[in-house]
Amino acid sequence: METSLISAKGQVVIPVRLRKKYGFEPGKKIAFFEENGCIVLRLIDESFFSQYAGMLKETAPTKEEYQAWKEEEIEKEEQKLT
């Protein structure tokens, strides 16, 4: 087990062995999760996003679909004001 101190700013140093093992390099982003009463750090990389693949709509709306939705929303807001 390795330990680290929490700074006054809430910063923690990840031990070198763990940074090398998991590819934590300066400038890379990590995600924080709570799991079973523990804090879990996960490197945000391609594998991070692939686990969520399929959860979102496969394609973004077309420009025309977005414009139609926007016009509907504007119309609804205008009806509220009258």
LOBA-658094 format. One line per 3 residues: for each residue x, y, z of N, C-alpha, C. Coordinates in nm, 4 decimals, always signed. Example, Ala and Ser with C-alpha at 12.3 -4.5 7.8 and 13.67 -1.06 7.14 Angstrom:
+1.3190 -0.5690 +0.7800 +1.2300 -0.4500 +0.7800 +1.3200 -0.3300 +0.7800; +1.2850 -0.2250 +0.7080 +1.3670 -0.1060 +0.7140 +1.2900 +0.0030 +0.7870
***
This chain:
+0.0845 -0.1176 +0.0000 +0.0000 +0.0000 +0.0000 +0.0887 +0.1235 +0.0000; +0.0523 +0.2183 -0.0837 +0.1252 +0.3441 -0.0903 +0.0345 +0.4545 -0.0392; +0.0938 +0.5588 +0.0165 +0.0142 +0.6678 +0.0715 +0.0585 +0.8009 +0.0133
-0.0274 +0.8993 +0.0287 +0.0008 +1.0343 -0.0179 -0.0741 +1.1301 +0.0733; -0.0260 +1.2527 +0.0837 -0.0930 +1.3539 +0.1644 -0.1842 +1.4394 +0.0769; -0.2907 +1.4879 +0.1351 -0.3802 +1.5798 +0.0657 -0.3346 +1.7210 +0.0994
-0.3099 +1.8027 -0.0033 -0.2644 +1.9401 +0.0189 -0.3809 +2.0279 +0.0640; -0.3490 +2.1494 +0.1038 -0.4520 +2.2447 +0.1448 -0.5489 +2.2744 +0.0306; -0.5031 +2.2584 -0.0933 -0.5880 +2.2808 -0.2110 -0.6641 +2.1547 -0.2525
-0.6484 +2.0460 -0.1775 -0.7167 +1.9214 -0.2107 -0.6424 +1.8373 -0.3128; -0.5167 +1.8712 -0.3407 -0.4383 +1.7978 -0.4397 -0.3730 +1.6754 -0.3759; -0.3614 +1.5696 -0.4553 -0.3001 +1.4451 -0.4107 -0.1980 +1.4028 -0.5150
-0.0827 +1.3541 -0.4696 +0.0186 +1.3034 -0.5618 -0.0059 +1.1543 -0.5813; -0.0197 +1.1128 -0.7067 -0.0358 +0.9707 -0.7377 +0.1041 +0.9108 -0.7425; +0.1301 +0.8046 -0.6672 +0.2640 +0.7452 -0.6647 +0.3141 +0.7088 -0.8051
+0.4446 +0.7262 -0.8260 +0.5082 +0.7029 -0.9565 +0.4746 +0.5649 -1.0113; +0.4845 +0.4621 -0.9287 +0.4593 +0.3252 -0.9749 +0.3192 +0.3135 -1.0347; +0.2214 +0.3736 -0.9700 +0.0837 +0.3658 -1.0199 +0.0638 +0.4522 -1.1441
+0.1273 +0.5694 -1.1478 +0.1174 +0.6546 -1.2679 +0.1717 +0.5809 -1.3893; +0.2872 +0.5152 -1.3726 +0.3473 +0.4416 -1.4852 +0.2615 +0.3220 -1.5242; +0.2158 +0.2482 -1.4255 +0.1376 +0.1275 -1.4519 +0.0085 +0.1578 -1.5281
-0.0581 +0.2689 -1.4933 -0.1875 +0.3000 -1.5527 -0.1827 +0.4105 -1.6573; -0.0630 +0.4588 -1.6889 -0.0482 +0.5565 -1.7968 -0.0941 +0.6969 -1.7619; -0.0912 +0.7320 -1.6340 -0.1277 +0.8677 -1.5929 -0.0103 +0.9592 -1.6228
-0.0255 +1.0440 -1.7221 +0.0813 +1.1351 -1.7634 +0.0325 +1.2787 -1.7502; +0.1260 +1.3737 -1.7358 +0.0860 +1.5145 -1.7251 -0.0030 +1.5559 -1.8426; -0.1096 +1.6273 -1.8115 -0.2002 +1.6756 -1.9150 -0.3152 +1.5824 -1.9473
-0.3066 +1.4559 -1.9061 -0.4174 +1.3630 -1.9321 -0.5263 +1.3860 -1.8293; -0.6490 +1.3565 -1.8685 -0.7626 +1.3759 -1.7786 -0.8003 +1.2446 -1.7119; -0.8494 +1.2574 -1.5886 -0.8986 +1.1410 -1.5169 -1.0394 +1.1705 -1.4667
-1.1155 +1.0651 -1.4500 -1.2514 +1.0760 -1.3971 -1.2514 +1.0197 -1.2556; -1.3372 +1.0742 -1.1715 -1.3508 +1.0280 -1.0343 -1.4892 +0.9677 -1.0169; -1.4951 +0.8499 -0.9558 -1.6210 +0.7822 -0.9286 -1.6246 +0.7428 -0.7822
-1.7438 +0.7314 -0.7286 -1.7616 +0.6715 -0.5967 -1.8165 +0.5316 -0.6203; -1.7535 +0.4335 -0.5581 -1.7959 +0.2957 -0.5777 -1.7742 +0.2173 -0.4491; -1.8802 +0.1638 -0.3938 -1.8729 +0.0844 -0.2710 -1.7954 +0.1547 -0.1602
-1.8211 +0.2829 -0.1415 -1.7563 +0.3582 -0.0353 -1.6126 +0.3975 -0.0631; -1.5680 +0.3823 -0.1869 -1.4304 +0.4172 -0.2244 -1.4320 +0.5195 -0.3377; -1.3230 +0.5927 -0.3504 -1.3060 +0.6839 -0.4633 -1.2224 +0.6109 -0.5673
-1.2716 +0.6068 -0.6899 -1.2027 +0.5379 -0.7991 -1.1582 +0.6420 -0.9012; -1.0320 +0.6342 -0.9441 -0.9797 +0.7215 -1.0488 -0.9698 +0.6402 -1.1759; -1.0128 +0.6988 -1.2871 -1.0073 +0.6278 -1.4151 -0.9556 +0.7223 -1.5215
-0.8544 +0.6790 -1.5949 -0.7994 +0.7576 -1.7044 -0.9059 +0.7719 -1.8125; -0.9259 +0.8928 -1.8606 -1.0234 +0.9160 -1.9672 -0.9509 +0.8972 -2.0999; -0.9761 +0.7832 -2.1645 -0.9146 +0.7513 -2.2931 -1.0203 +0.6839 -2.3806
-0.9789 +0.6264 -2.4906 -1.0745 +0.5630 -2.5826 -1.1560 +0.4538 -2.5140; -1.0934 +0.3724 -2.4293 -1.1671 +0.2643 -2.3641 -1.2720 +0.3191 -2.2677; -1.2453 +0.4347 -2.2104 -1.3415 +0.4986 -2.1202 -1.4698 +0.5299 -2.1963
-1.4561 +0.5875 -2.3156 -1.5734 +0.6251 -2.3938 -1.6411 +0.5046 -2.4580; -1.5646 +0.4019 -2.4927 -1.6244 +0.2864 -2.5600 -1.7216 +0.2122 -2.4691; -1.7013 +0.2199 -2.3381 -1.7945 +0.1507 -2.2483 -1.9321 +0.2163 -2.2472
-1.9387 +0.3414 -2.2929 -2.0666 +0.4115 -2.2990 -2.1246 +0.4140 -2.4404; -2.0581 +0.3509 -2.5333 -2.1051 +0.3490 -2.6720 -2.2441 +0.2864 -2.6781; -2.3296 +0.3460 -2.7565 -2.4641 +0.2942 -2.7732 -2.5652 +0.3508 -2.6755
-2.5181 +0.4202 -2.5730 -2.6107 +0.4775 -2.4754 -2.6784 +0.6029 -2.5302; -2.6102 +0.6707 -2.6194 -2.6648 +0.7925 -2.6771 -2.7268 +0.7628 -2.8127; -2.8071 +0.8539 -2.8601 -2.8653 +0.8414 -2.9926 -2.7507 +0.8268 -3.0927
-2.7664 +0.7365 -3.1887 -2.6567 +0.7067 -3.2806 -2.6127 +0.8258 -3.3641; -2.7067 +0.9078 -3.4064 -2.6682 +1.0219 -3.4888 -2.7267 +1.1495 -3.4310; -2.6581 +1.2559 -3.4534 -2.7081 +1.3866 -3.4110 -2.8194 +1.4286 -3.5056
-2.9091 +1.5143 -3.4579 -3.0153 +1.5599 -3.5480 -2.9565 +1.6393 -3.6647; -3.0238 +1.6314 -3.7773 -2.9784 +1.7091 -3.8930 -3.0057 +1.8565 -3.8659; -2.9485 +1.9408 -3.9491 -2.9694 +2.0845 -3.9352 -3.1182 +2.1166 -3.9475
-3.1853 +2.0492 -4.0392 -3.3276 +2.0724 -4.0612 -3.4097 +2.0283 -3.9397; -3.3758 +1.9114 -3.8835 -3.4468 +1.8630 -3.7650 -3.4272 +1.9582 -3.6476; -3.3050 +2.0056 -3.6312 -3.2762 +2.0995 -3.5225 -3.3541 +2.2292 -3.5418
-3.3545 +2.2802 -3.6640 -3.4258 +2.4052 -3.6932 -3.5752 +2.3892 -3.6657; -3.6331 +2.2754 -3.7060 -3.7755 +2.2506 -3.6818 -3.8037 +2.2452 -3.5321; -3.7180 +2.1775 -3.4570 -3.7348 +2.1705 -3.3116 -3.7256 +2.3097 -3.2495
-3.6269 +2.3865 -3.2950 -3.6066 +2.5217 -3.2420 -3.7296 +2.6089 -3.2681; -3.7845 +2.6000 -3.3891 -3.9037 +2.6780 -3.4237 -4.0229 +2.6380 -3.3368; -4.0375 +2.5078 -3.3103 -4.1457 +2.4603 -3.2236 -4.1306 +2.5173 -3.0828
-4.0088 +2.5173 -3.0316 -3.9839 +2.5694 -2.8972 -4.0127 +2.7190 -2.8898; -3.9728 +2.7928 -2.9912 -3.9998 +2.9372 -2.9950 -4.1503 +2.9615 -2.9974; -4.2207 +2.8829 -3.0781 -4.3663 +2.8970 -3.0877 -4.4324 +2.8682 -2.9530
-4.3871 +2.7645 -2.8830 -4.4417 +2.7320 -2.7507 -4.4197 +2.8476 -2.6534; -4.3010 +2.9052 -2.6560 -4.2696 +3.0174 -2.5665 -4.3554 +3.1392 -2.5992; -4.3753 +3.1652 -2.7274 -4.4585 +3.2789 -2.7688 -4.6029 +3.2595 -2.7240
-4.6524 +3.1350 -2.7304 -4.7891 +3.1063 -2.6871 -4.8048 +3.1289 -2.5372; -4.7009 +3.1022 -2.4610 -4.7057 +3.1250 -2.3165 -4.7176 +3.2737 -2.2853; -4.6580 +3.3572 -2.3690 -4.6564 +3.5011 -2.3452 -4.7855 +3.5699 -2.3876
-4.8661 +3.5022 -2.4694 -4.9903 +3.5658 -2.5172 -5.1111 +3.5177 -2.4408
***
